[in-house]
Amino acid sequence: MQRNLFQIVKAAKTLLDPRRHLFVSFTANQLELVLFVRSFFGWKEEASRSIAVEKIAENYSHIGSYLSEAVESMKLPSQTRVSWVLPPDIVGILPRNSFDGDDVNLEKALPFQREHVVVSTRSIGNAFKNQILWVHKDWLSEFCKISSAAGLQCVELFARAQLFTAALPEIAGQGAILVENTQGTNFLHVFNAQKEIIRSTNLGKCSDNRLITLVGREKNSIGNPASRVYRTGLDQTEPALQADEIHSIDVLVTSPEKLKIQGLAFSIQQGVELEPGESEVIPIVMWVTSLVLSIVIAIFTVLWFEIIDLKEQISDGRAAIRKDLKVFEEAKLSRKESLRSAKLVELRDSFEAEPQSFKALASVIGTIDAKSTLSYFSQKDHAVVFAGAGTGRLDFSSLQNPKYLIDFQPTPVSSIKEVTKVGYAYKARLERDLSTVEKFSERATKP
């Protein structure tokens, strides 16, 4: 699961890469170039070159001319990214358990001082997490110059042993010792049971007896007698390596060089990744970080003073509201009473406009004060009884010339059984039949 996750991460990373990526596998006698191009459907191989070279100097600077000719024939644009696959005398491998993951112990495990070496310390999932690749800065500078002279940008250095991790069979509990022969040059690669690279050595041209001695020594050093020995890259006419000290030597059938490079390019294995222009990028990043930090501090300072001013305005507003609250409550109560009185008058007028059976009720409503409520009204013949909540204080100005009711008298509250919470109760008498009153009123109003 974790391995698949890192494959997805690496695939997502390639989407941000340029459209072309060149892999160059280099030995003392040969350059193998494989160009990958990213299309809509992903990365694919576009071209490959196999170039025989002749070693002239120890620093391999002469291969720049071979590389430039190949780049020109492939018509690669300037600054195309290039990754190198280099022999073990250039890119070394160090098991992580040899220094307990501590940078101080790492310096003790390296053959050079720590400041003279570039290492790849980032592990990738559970696979290959125990191996660290390292390269001396002189070699790093050399291959960066070779790449730059050919118009390429060097981005990563791989170890040659990484080409064979996919080809080794997975046998539980068994490590592997691989003797590789490439055009007469022998390499010795040692793997543990998890196919992690323990060591890789450039043996050059050596006899079978020396190979047998070295292989036996490696089997004893890794402490795993079950480790199998493989040999690859031999010509068909060359006899297989055999010895009594080694129980069996298997021939490892591998793919052609360019297919091994393709497998490495699309795997999750990691090389020594380079950060071009690191000395220039770091000051720029620090300057941008300082600028952003200054802007953030300035923004927070302005916001702080704005918040303080806003708090003062809110405090003043609350004080003004408290002062006006009493006046507001009094005005609100007065308005409520006015609205209630207006509603009462409106209700009485509406009753007067209704049929005559509501005339007496309208007269009762107009008689009691505005602070009382009418909860009960009863009319039987000429007798009227009404009750409600409140004081039931009568409006004497209305009683002086009652239109319909006379003889207002209080009556016991307990006599009203129909409603609860009765505060007052009165009984009155209709002056005469309502229809007679209406006729009398109409005659009185005629000229």
C-alpha positions as CSV (number, residue, x, y, z in Angstrom):
1,M,0.0,0.0,0.0
2,Q,2.7,2.4,1.0
3,R,4.8,1.5,-2.1
4,N,1.8,2.2,-4.3
5,L,1.3,5.6,-2.5
6,F,4.9,6.6,-3.3
7,Q,4.5,5.5,-6.9
8,I,1.5,7.9,-7.1
9,V,3.5,10.7,-5.5
10,K,6.3,10.2,-8.0
11,A,3.9,10.1,-10.9
12,A,2.3,13.4,-9.7
13,K,5.8,14.8,-9.4
14,T,6.6,14.0,-13.1
15,L,3.6,16.0,-14.2
16,L,5.5,19.1,-13.1
17,D,8.7,18.1,-14.9
18,P,9.6,19.4,-18.4
19,R,8.5,17.4,-21.4
20,R,11.9,15.7,-21.9
21,H,14.2,13.8,-19.5
22,L,17.4,12.1,-20.6
23,F,19.0,9.1,-18.7
24,V,22.6,8.4,-19.3
25,S,24.2,5.2,-18.1
26,F,28.0,5.5,-18.1
27,T,30.8,2.9,-17.7
28,A,34.4,3.3,-18.6
29,N,33.8,2.1,-22.1
30,Q,30.3,3.0,-23.0
31,L,27.5,5.6,-22.9
32,E,23.9,4.4,-23.0
33,L,21.4,7.3,-23.6
34,V,17.7,6.9,-23.3
35,L,15.4,9.9,-23.9
36,F,11.9,10.0,-22.4
37,V,9.2,12.4,-23.6
38,R,6.0,13.2,-21.7
39,S,2.8,13.1,-23.8
40,F,-0.9,13.3,-23.0
41,F,-0.8,9.6,-22.1
42,G,2.3,9.9,-19.9
43,W,6.0,9.3,-20.3
44,K,7.4,7.1,-23.1
45,E,10.7,6.4,-24.7
46,E,11.4,8.5,-27.8
47,A,15.1,7.7,-28.7
48,S,18.1,5.9,-27.5
49,R,21.8,5.9,-28.3
50,S,24.7,3.5,-27.5
51,I,28.1,5.1,-27.8
52,A,31.4,3.4,-27.3
53,V,33.9,5.7,-25.6
54,E,37.6,5.4,-24.8
55,K,38.9,6.3,-21.4
56,I,41.6,9.0,-21.8
57,A,41.7,10.8,-18.4
58,E,40.8,9.9,-14.9
59,N,38.2,12.7,-14.6
60,Y,36.3,11.4,-17.7
61,S,36.0,15.0,-19.0
62,H,36.5,13.6,-22.5
63,I,33.0,12.1,-22.6
64,G,31.6,15.6,-22.9
65,S,32.3,15.6,-26.6
66,Y,30.5,12.2,-27.1
67,L,27.5,13.5,-25.1
68,S,27.4,16.8,-27.1
69,E,27.3,14.9,-30.4
70,A,24.5,12.7,-29.1
71,V,22.5,15.7,-27.8
72,E,22.9,17.5,-31.1
73,S,21.7,14.4,-33.1
74,M,18.7,14.1,-30.8
75,K,17.9,17.8,-31.3
76,L,17.3,18.3,-27.6
77,P,16.4,21.8,-26.4
78,S,18.7,23.6,-24.0
79,Q,18.5,22.8,-20.3
80,T,16.9,19.4,-20.9
81,R,17.0,17.5,-17.6
82,V,19.5,14.6,-17.4
83,S,20.0,11.8,-14.8
84,W,23.2,9.8,-14.7
85,V,23.7,6.1,-13.8
86,L,27.3,5.9,-12.6
87,P,29.6,3.1,-11.6
88,P,30.3,2.4,-7.9
89,D,33.7,4.2,-7.9
90,I,31.8,7.4,-8.4
91,V,28.5,6.9,-6.6
92,G,28.9,5.0,-3.4
93,I,26.3,3.1,-1.3
94,L,26.1,3.1,2.4
95,P,23.7,1.0,4.5
96,R,21.8,3.2,6.9
97,N,22.1,0.7,9.7
98,S,25.9,1.3,9.7
99,F,25.5,4.7,11.3
100,D,22.1,4.5,13.1
101,G,20.6,7.3,11.1
102,D,22.7,9.9,13.0
103,D,24.5,12.6,11.0
104,V,27.4,12.4,13.4
105,N,27.8,8.7,12.9
106,L,27.3,9.2,9.1
107,E,30.4,11.3,9.0
108,K,32.3,8.4,10.6
109,A,31.0,5.9,8.1
110,L,31.9,8.0,5.1
111,P,35.5,7.8,3.6
112,F,35.6,11.6,3.3
113,Q,34.7,14.5,5.4
114,R,31.0,15.2,5.6
115,E,31.3,18.7,4.0
116,H,33.0,17.2,1.0
117,V,30.2,14.7,0.3
118,V,26.6,15.0,-1.0
119,V,24.3,12.3,0.3
120,S,20.7,11.2,-0.4
121,T,19.1,10.8,3.0
122,R,15.4,10.8,2.1
123,S,13.9,7.4,2.4
124,I,11.1,6.3,0.1
125,G,8.5,4.1,1.9
126,N,9.6,0.8,3.3
127,A,11.4,-0.1,0.1
128,F,15.1,0.8,-0.1
129,K,14.9,2.8,3.1
130,N,18.1,1.4,4.5
131,Q,20.4,2.5,1.7
132,I,22.0,5.9,1.3
133,L,23.8,7.0,-1.9
134,W,26.7,9.4,-1.7
135,V,29.0,11.2,-4.1
136,H,32.0,13.3,-3.6
137,K,31.5,16.9,-4.5
138,D,34.4,16.8,-7.0
139,W,32.6,14.1,-9.0
140,L,29.4,16.0,-8.7
141,S,31.0,19.1,-10.0
142,E,32.6,17.1,-12.9
143,F,29.3,15.7,-14.2
144,C,27.5,18.9,-13.7
145,K,30.1,20.6,-15.9
146,I,29.9,17.8,-18.5
147,S,26.1,18.2,-18.6
148,S,26.2,21.9,-18.8
149,A,28.8,21.8,-21.6
150,A,26.3,19.6,-23.6
151,G,23.4,22.1,-22.8
152,L,21.8,19.8,-20.2
153,Q,20.8,20.3,-16.6
154,C,22.1,17.6,-14.3
155,V,19.3,16.7,-11.7
156,E,20.1,13.3,-10.2
157,L,22.8,10.7,-9.9
158,F,22.0,6.9,-9.6
159,A,24.2,4.0,-8.7
160,R,24.7,1.2,-11.2
161,A,23.5,-1.5,-8.8
162,Q,20.0,0.1,-8.9
163,L,19.6,-1.2,-12.4
164,F,19.3,-4.8,-11.1
165,T,17.0,-4.5,-8.1
166,A,14.0,-5.3,-10.3
167,A,15.7,-8.3,-12.1
168,L,16.6,-10.1,-8.9
169,P,14.2,-12.9,-7.9
170,E,12.4,-12.4,-4.6
171,I,13.2,-15.4,-2.4
172,A,12.3,-15.0,1.3
173,G,15.3,-14.8,3.6
174,Q,17.9,-14.9,0.8
175,G,20.2,-12.1,-0.1
176,A,22.0,-11.9,-3.4
177,I,25.5,-11.4,-4.7
178,L,25.7,-10.3,-8.3
179,V,28.8,-10.4,-10.4
180,E,28.3,-8.1,-13.4
181,N,30.6,-8.2,-16.5
182,T,30.2,-5.2,-18.8
183,Q,32.6,-5.3,-21.8
184,G,35.4,-6.8,-19.7
185,T,34.8,-4.6,-16.6
186,N,33.5,-6.5,-13.5
187,F,31.2,-5.0,-10.9
188,L,30.2,-6.7,-7.6
189,H,26.8,-5.8,-6.2
190,V,25.6,-7.2,-2.8
191,F,21.9,-7.2,-1.8
192,N,20.2,-8.2,1.4
193,A,17.0,-10.3,1.6
194,Q,14.8,-7.1,1.0
195,K,16.7,-6.4,-2.3
196,E,18.4,-3.4,-0.6
197,I,21.9,-2.6,-1.8
198,I,24.5,-3.2,0.8
199,R,27.7,-2.7,-1.2
200,S,28.7,-2.1,-4.8
201,T,32.3,-2.3,-6.0
202,N,34.1,-1.7,-9.3
203,L,36.5,-4.7,-9.7
204,G,37.7,-3.7,-13.2
205,K,39.4,-6.6,-15.0
206,C,40.2,-9.4,-12.6
207,S,40.6,-13.2,-12.8
208,D,38.1,-15.8,-11.8
209,N,40.2,-16.8,-8.8
210,R,40.0,-13.3,-7.4
211,L,36.3,-13.1,-8.2
212,I,35.8,-16.4,-6.3
213,T,37.7,-15.1,-3.3
214,L,35.8,-11.8,-3.2
215,V,32.4,-13.6,-3.6
216,G,33.2,-16.0,-0.7
217,R,34.4,-13.1,1.4
218,E,31.1,-11.2,0.8
219,K,29.0,-14.3,1.7
220,N,30.8,-14.5,5.0
221,S,30.6,-10.8,5.7
222,I,26.8,-10.5,5.2
223,G,26.3,-13.4,7.6
224,N,23.6,-15.1,5.5
225,P,24.8,-18.5,4.1
226,A,21.5,-18.8,2.1
227,S,22.5,-15.8,-0.1
228,R,22.6,-16.8,-3.7
229,V,25.3,-15.8,-6.2
230,Y,24.4,-14.6,-9.7
231,R,26.5,-13.7,-12.7
232,T,25.3,-11.6,-15.6
233,G,26.7,-9.9,-18.7
234,L,29.0,-12.9,-19.8
235,D,29.6,-13.8,-23.4
236,Q,28.2,-17.2,-24.4
237,T,31.7,-18.4,-25.2
238,E,33.0,-17.5,-21.7
239,P,32.8,-20.2,-19.1
240,A,30.7,-19.7,-16.0
241,L,32.3,-18.9,-12.7
242,Q,32.5,-22.1,-10.6
243,A,34.2,-22.9,-7.3
244,D,33.9,-25.5,-4.5
245,E,33.6,-22.7,-1.9
246,I,30.4,-21.5,-3.7
247,H,27.7,-24.1,-3.8
248,S,25.9,-22.7,-6.8
249,I,26.2,-19.8,-9.2
250,D,23.1,-18.8,-11.2
251,V,23.1,-16.9,-14.4
252,L,20.9,-13.9,-14.1
253,V,19.1,-13.2,-17.3
254,T,18.6,-9.4,-17.6
255,S,17.1,-7.1,-20.1
256,P,19.2,-4.9,-22.5
257,E,20.8,-1.8,-20.9
258,K,18.1,0.6,-22.2
259,L,15.3,-1.5,-20.8
260,K,17.0,-1.6,-17.4
261,I,17.3,2.2,-17.6
262,Q,13.6,2.4,-18.4
263,G,12.8,0.2,-15.4
264,L,14.9,2.5,-13.1
265,A,13.4,5.6,-14.6
266,F,9.8,4.5,-13.7
267,S,10.6,2.9,-10.4
268,I,10.4,4.5,-6.9
269,Q,14.2,4.3,-6.4
270,Q,15.9,7.5,-5.5
271,G,19.3,8.8,-6.4
272,V,21.4,11.7,-5.2
273,E,19.1,14.5,-6.1
274,L,20.7,17.9,-6.9
275,E,19.3,21.3,-6.2
276,P,20.8,23.6,-8.9
277,G,21.6,27.1,-7.8
278,E,21.2,26.3,-4.1
279,S,23.6,29.1,-3.1
280,E,21.4,31.5,-5.1
281,V,18.0,30.2,-4.1
282,I,18.5,30.2,-0.3
283,P,19.2,34.0,0.0
284,I,16.2,34.7,-2.3
285,V,14.0,32.4,-0.2
286,M,15.2,34.1,3.0
287,W,14.6,37.6,1.5
288,V,11.1,36.7,0.4
289,T,10.4,35.1,3.8
290,S,11.5,38.3,5.6
291,L,9.5,40.5,3.3
292,V,6.3,38.4,3.8
293,L,6.9,38.3,7.6
294,S,7.3,42.1,7.6
295,I,4.1,42.6,5.7
296,V,2.2,40.2,8.0
297,I,3.5,42.1,11.1
298,A,2.5,45.4,9.5
299,I,-1.0,44.1,8.7
300,F,-1.5,42.8,12.3
301,T,-0.3,46.1,13.7
302,V,-2.8,48.1,11.7
303,L,-5.6,45.6,12.6
304,W,-4.7,45.9,16.3
305,F,-5.1,49.7,16.3
306,E,-8.3,49.4,14.3
307,I,-9.7,46.9,16.8
308,I,-8.8,49.2,19.7
309,D,-10.6,52.2,18.0
310,L,-13.6,50.0,17.2
311,K,-13.8,48.8,20.8
312,E,-13.9,52.5,22.0
313,Q,-16.6,53.3,19.5
314,I,-18.7,50.3,20.7
315,S,-18.2,51.3,24.4
316,D,-19.4,54.9,23.6
317,G,-22.4,53.6,21.7
318,R,-23.4,51.3,24.6
319,A,-23.2,54.2,27.1
320,A,-25.4,56.3,24.9
321,I,-27.9,53.5,24.5
322,R,-28.1,53.1,28.3
323,K,-28.9,56.8,28.7
324,D,-31.6,56.7,26.1
325,L,-33.0,53.4,27.3
326,K,-35.3,54.9,30.0
327,V,-36.7,57.5,27.6
328,F,-37.2,54.8,25.0
329,E,-39.1,52.6,27.4
330,E,-41.4,55.4,28.5
331,A,-42.1,56.4,24.9
332,K,-42.7,52.7,24.0
333,L,-45.2,52.4,26.9
334,S,-47.0,55.6,25.9
335,R,-47.2,54.5,22.3
336,K,-48.6,51.1,23.5
337,E,-51.4,52.8,25.5
338,S,-52.2,55.1,22.6
339,L,-52.5,52.2,20.2
340,R,-54.6,50.3,22.7
341,S,-57.0,53.3,23.1
342,A,-57.2,53.7,19.4
343,K,-58.0,50.0,19.0
344,L,-60.6,50.3,21.6
345,V,-62.3,53.2,19.9
346,E,-62.0,51.4,16.5
347,L,-63.6,48.3,18.1
348,R,-66.5,50.3,19.6
349,D,-67.1,52.1,16.3
350,S,-67.2,48.7,14.5
351,F,-69.7,47.4,17.0
352,E,-71.9,50.4,16.4
353,A,-71.9,49.8,12.7
354,E,-72.9,46.2,13.3
355,P,-76.5,45.0,13.8
356,Q,-78.4,46.3,16.9
357,S,-77.5,43.3,19.0
358,F,-74.0,44.7,19.4
359,K,-75.2,48.2,20.5
360,A,-75.3,47.4,24.2
361,L,-71.9,45.7,24.0
362,A,-70.4,48.8,22.3
363,S,-71.9,50.9,25.1
364,V,-70.3,48.7,27.8
365,I,-66.9,48.9,26.1
366,G,-67.1,52.6,25.9
367,T,-68.0,52.9,29.5
368,I,-65.1,51.1,31.2
369,D,-61.6,52.6,31.4
370,A,-58.8,51.6,28.9
371,K,-56.8,49.7,31.5
372,S,-59.5,47.1,32.1
373,T,-60.4,44.2,29.8
374,L,-63.9,42.8,29.2
375,S,-64.0,39.0,29.6
376,Y,-67.7,38.4,30.0
377,F,-70.9,40.0,28.6
378,S,-74.5,38.8,28.9
379,Q,-77.8,40.3,27.8
380,K,-81.2,38.8,28.6
381,D,-84.2,40.9,27.8
382,H,-83.4,44.3,29.4
383,A,-80.8,43.0,31.9
384,V,-77.1,43.3,31.1
385,V,-74.2,41.7,33.1
386,F,-70.6,42.2,32.2
387,A,-67.3,41.4,33.9
388,G,-63.5,41.4,33.3
389,A,-60.0,41.9,34.5
390,G,-58.7,45.1,36.0
391,T,-60.4,47.7,38.2
392,G,-63.4,48.2,36.0
393,R,-63.4,51.9,36.7
394,L,-66.4,53.5,34.9
395,D,-66.2,56.6,32.7
396,F,-68.7,59.0,34.4
397,S,-68.7,61.3,31.5
398,S,-70.4,58.5,29.6
399,L,-72.8,57.7,32.4
400,Q,-74.2,61.2,32.5
401,N,-76.1,60.6,29.3
402,P,-76.1,56.9,28.6
403,K,-77.3,56.0,25.2
404,Y,-78.7,52.6,26.0
405,L,-77.8,51.5,29.6
406,I,-78.9,52.8,33.0
407,D,-78.7,51.7,36.6
408,F,-75.1,50.6,36.7
409,Q,-74.5,48.6,39.9
410,P,-71.6,46.4,41.1
411,T,-72.4,42.8,41.4
412,P,-70.4,40.1,43.3
413,V,-67.4,38.8,41.4
414,S,-68.2,35.2,42.6
415,S,-71.4,35.3,40.7
416,I,-69.5,35.1,37.4
417,K,-68.8,31.4,36.9
418,E,-68.2,31.5,33.2
419,V,-64.7,33.1,33.3
420,T,-61.7,33.0,35.7
421,K,-59.6,35.9,37.1
422,V,-62.5,38.3,37.3
423,G,-61.5,41.7,38.7
424,Y,-64.8,43.5,38.5
425,A,-68.5,42.8,37.7
426,Y,-71.4,45.1,37.0
427,K,-75.1,44.8,36.0
428,A,-77.1,47.3,34.2
429,R,-80.5,47.7,32.5
430,L,-81.5,48.6,29.0
431,E,-83.4,51.9,29.0
432,R,-85.9,50.6,26.5
433,D,-86.1,48.3,23.5
434,L,-83.1,48.9,21.2
435,S,-85.3,49.2,18.1
436,T,-87.3,51.9,19.8
437,V,-84.2,53.8,20.7
438,E,-83.0,53.6,17.1
439,K,-86.3,55.0,15.8
440,F,-86.2,57.7,18.4
441,S,-82.7,58.7,17.4
442,E,-83.6,58.8,13.7
443,R,-86.5,61.2,14.4
444,A,-84.4,63.4,16.6
445,T,-81.8,63.8,13.9
446,K,-84.4,64.8,11.2
447,P,-84.9,68.5,10.6
